[in-house]
């Protein structure tokens, strides 16, 4: 059985659509995760009373449960309480729930690395809380947290591979379908791997570049 | 609460089935962890090799598992094995193989990291004291390396337990599948079942993973110097 190039060409549009869906979920999920993570880590950093403990609980919950289980609960469990989300929204929400916890931990390690001298200096030149975060704390924290934030991005993109469990036509479900319909297993699997590499390789190279770019805070260490 | 549907969790039979399902998942996780730890130690040693070719091959193997999602690897092995061997391999077996291959790579990297992080003067001091090569390993290198390996290795266990939730894709009977069966069985009498069952599975995973990751953090705080 030779390699069926015609099959590969004929199913390319299907894979193309699936890649777009994966990218869409991954990009929205990652951006929202970054936002949730940044807010959560700031709540922890400034020891906001009730919110701080809630955030701690949320981080543990999101980091210690698999995305598959989270999605099942969101998509099949919650509608019973009257909360119905379309499956794409559900996938993005699930990814954000998972990613928020990971991103918060990364940001937190960055915030912890900002020395207290920096804070005192900021205060002494009369910056208010917002200015402190914007000009002193955040830029330094971001520099330290960059490698682990990047690793989380790759992790989240890879995690999107499970969204077919809530009936989304992503790369995995397309592959499974094609194998079932045409038995072109080798071609389908190869396309699957190539598609993921097409998404993930550029991202990892971009992250290596960004890591170098963000090393500006490594002074005097 | 007559109609909240919580009763589905109170049934002994349902609970027993869910626990057996969870056991199936954990069995895959534990088997893979055991294999990964042993194989990972050797793989890590191999990765400290000065030989560029050996190191290169090891590195490519590791990166292959890092860059391609685990679910894709499961698919590759599951459907690939059907082509390579002409028969469908059991989902359970394929899962253990896939997770062990991944775990070995990750464990190996942890071991390598800890081995190269031990300062050269520790080895030299051992030699200066007149210890033999193996005595140096036994009393100086390995105890220090183990302390550095333990937190990340335990963290890897949590990750592997979480990742075993993927086996539902290759048709292994595990907790999600059992949960689905119970929900379908109770569809007519208890429409709320899916909320409680999936909520329970969510909590069950958390209760398995949380203590392990807590332990990892504790060891990390205790043994970092």
Interface residues (C-beta under 8 A of the other chain):
Chain A: X60 X61 X63 X64 X65 X66 X68 X69 X70 X72 X73 X76 X77 X78 X80 X81 X154 X158 X159 X161 X162 X165 X172 X175 X176 X179 X185 X186 X189 X192 X193 X196 X197 X200 X201 X204
Chain B: X5 X66 X67 X68 X69 X70 X71 X72 X75 X76 X79 X80 X82 X83 X158 X162 X163 X165 X166 X168 X169 X176 X183 X191 X192 X194 X195 X196 X197 X198 X199 X201 X202 X205 X206 X209 X210 X213
